[in-house]
Amino acid sequence: VSQVPCTNTSATATGTIVGFGSVSIIKNFHPFGTTGVIYHSWDIVTYAVTVFNTWGTSAITGTFTDILPPQLTFVSLWIPIPFTVNGQTITITWLNIPAWQSYPMLVTAVLNGNYPANTTYTNTATYTCTSPSVCNNASASVTGLIGWFASIAMTKTIISPTSGNLSQSWDLVTYQITLINT
């Protein structure tokens, strides 16, 4: 048996670890489970939106934008950081969303006019990453419906007996019912 000499070797590499960011958005009508059907001018619509940093090793930086559809007018936004509203566009620029953190918010708007029944409206929120450079962008949408809601007036008039007097409990009474779509 012969012995072969063994030499230990090692190598060292120097480099920069680049964080990868991944963001996701969840958007629903609020309270959860509501359908987003609205009927009258000035009916309120509320969206629950949450932006998540789903990458566990680094913070991400980017801009959140929510452009309301033309049928809605902005009322309020609940989130504990600064935001701007310009017309239909809500913008929030975060300095940082830490790893595994999220920002929930509530966006409230109203129907700003009378629209035909069965008109749909779609609201999309987007998050555009600016750092790290390999971060993905995300968006989420919900679609609501402007429903048909009739406003009806009703009148009921006794036709017979003309005097309105009944002599027996089994006397026949005839009514005229008129419905008017107001």
C-alpha atoms as one frame of an Amber mdcrd trajectory, in Angstrom:
protein
   0.000   0.000   0.000   1.373   3.280  -0.952   0.375   6.627   0.408  -0.458
   9.510  -1.852   0.336  12.897  -0.406  -2.742  15.090   0.109  -2.705  18.795
  -0.419  -5.417  20.992   1.092  -6.561  23.750  -1.205  -8.972  26.591  -0.796
 -10.242  29.494  -2.836 -11.769  32.801  -1.898 -14.212  34.763  -4.031 -15.244
  38.316  -3.450 -18.474  39.753  -4.803 -21.695  41.611  -4.077 -24.903  39.863
  -3.150 -27.781  41.557  -4.902 -31.155  41.357  -3.206 -34.087  40.177  -5.294
 -37.468  41.704  -4.624 -40.853  40.228  -5.247 -44.024  42.171  -4.707 -47.662
  41.141  -4.853 -50.959  43.000  -4.563 -54.320  41.793  -3.348 -57.338  43.975
  -4.154 -60.965  43.290  -3.160 -64.163  45.150  -2.553 -64.551  45.981   1.142
 -66.018  44.524   3.217 -64.660  41.285   1.811 -67.292  39.350  -0.074 -69.216
  42.373  -1.346 -69.771  42.470  -5.087 -69.126  46.090  -5.966 -72.645  46.552
  -7.340 -73.683  50.196  -6.969 -76.989  51.769  -7.939 -77.275  55.502  -7.308
 -75.201  58.543  -7.938 -73.049  59.096  -4.838 -73.178  55.431  -3.724 -69.931
  54.546  -1.953 -67.416  51.929  -3.118 -64.560  50.833  -0.845 -61.564  48.786
  -1.950 -59.239  46.878   0.373 -55.742  46.810  -1.122 -52.650  45.178   0.347
 -49.143  45.376  -1.128 -46.741  42.634   0.041 -42.973  42.327  -0.174 -42.774
  38.560  -0.547 -39.013  38.423  -0.861 -37.463  37.475   2.448 -34.007  38.968
   2.145 -34.300  42.551   1.074 -36.411  45.638   1.178 -37.956  46.983  -1.992
 -38.574  50.510  -3.149 -41.199  51.503  -5.658 -44.358  53.427  -6.473 -47.963
  52.357  -5.889 -50.547  53.762  -8.307 -54.307  53.306  -8.239 -56.195  54.917
 -11.115 -59.904  55.144 -10.389 -62.249  54.470 -13.307 -64.030  57.526 -14.773
 -67.337  56.568 -13.091 -65.830  57.036  -9.604 -64.614  60.072  -7.662 -61.964
  59.773  -4.931 -63.182  60.330  -1.362 -60.486  59.015   0.983 -57.516  56.713
   1.467 -56.613  55.101   4.757 -52.905  54.378   5.021 -50.450  55.746   7.585
 -47.985  57.179   5.048 -48.128  60.194   2.709 -49.909  59.942  -0.637 -51.020
  62.243  -3.434 -54.214  62.406  -5.481 -54.281  64.036  -8.886 -57.657  63.668
 -10.603 -58.394  59.929 -10.749 -54.835  58.882  -9.831 -53.709  57.970  -6.309
 -49.931  57.720  -5.923 -47.862  56.480  -2.996 -44.078  56.386  -3.134 -42.552
  54.211  -0.440 -38.997  54.629   0.597 -38.945  51.035   1.695 -41.128  47.948
   2.130 -39.131  45.672   4.445 -38.802  41.969   3.702 -41.988  39.995   4.421
 -43.912  43.175   5.264 -47.130  44.524   3.812 -49.045  47.775   3.577 -52.834
  47.445   3.834 -55.027  50.349   2.770 -58.664  51.246   2.172 -59.601  53.336
  -0.875 -63.059  54.950  -0.810 -64.771  56.465  -3.845 -68.302  57.396  -4.918
 -70.271  56.896  -8.111 -70.085  60.332  -9.727 -73.134  60.341 -11.965 -75.983
  58.405 -13.497 -74.859  55.592 -15.772 -76.842  53.010 -17.723 -77.700  49.754
 -15.952 -75.181  46.936 -16.385 -72.269  49.322 -16.917 -69.097  47.733 -15.560
 -66.206  49.607 -14.033 -62.705  48.235 -13.435 -60.166  49.504 -10.941 -56.517
  48.461 -11.198 -53.754  49.018  -8.676 -50.089  48.659  -9.676 -46.762  48.607
  -7.889 -43.711  49.517  -9.952 -40.370  48.602  -8.401 -37.403  50.916  -8.670
 -35.006  49.018  -6.383 -33.646  46.388  -6.410 -33.321  46.325 -10.173 -34.469
  42.705 -10.367 -37.728  43.361  -8.512 -40.914  42.385 -10.316 -43.857  44.735
 -10.814 -47.357  43.692  -9.762 -50.957  44.665 -10.397 -54.423  43.606  -9.300
 -57.874  44.530 -10.607 -61.486  44.277  -9.526 -64.558  44.839 -11.676 -67.830
  46.150 -10.312 -71.245  46.707 -11.814 -73.570  49.673 -11.910 -76.849  47.890
 -11.348 -80.353  48.787 -12.292 -82.459  50.056  -9.446 -86.049  50.961 -10.138
 -87.798  53.678  -8.224 -91.483  52.825  -8.358 -94.516  54.675  -7.017 -97.718
  52.706  -6.414-101.340  53.792  -5.981-104.250  51.548  -5.040-107.831  52.651
  -5.728-111.128  50.849  -4.914-113.131  50.422  -8.145-116.188  48.645  -6.746
-118.277  48.887  -4.747-118.163  52.552  -5.664-119.359  53.670  -2.262-116.746
  51.659  -0.461-119.448  50.195   1.810-119.514  46.453   2.219-122.614  44.754
   3.598-121.379  41.186   3.858-118.032  39.736   4.774-117.949  37.896   1.424
-118.698  40.942  -0.726-116.418  41.325  -3.734-114.024  44.286  -3.795-112.195
  45.312  -6.975-108.998  47.389  -6.814-107.012  49.195  -9.457-103.265  49.178
  -8.801-101.098  51.619 -10.744 -97.289  51.399 -10.802 -95.250  54.329 -12.091
 -91.500  54.075 -12.744 -90.214  57.359 -11.397
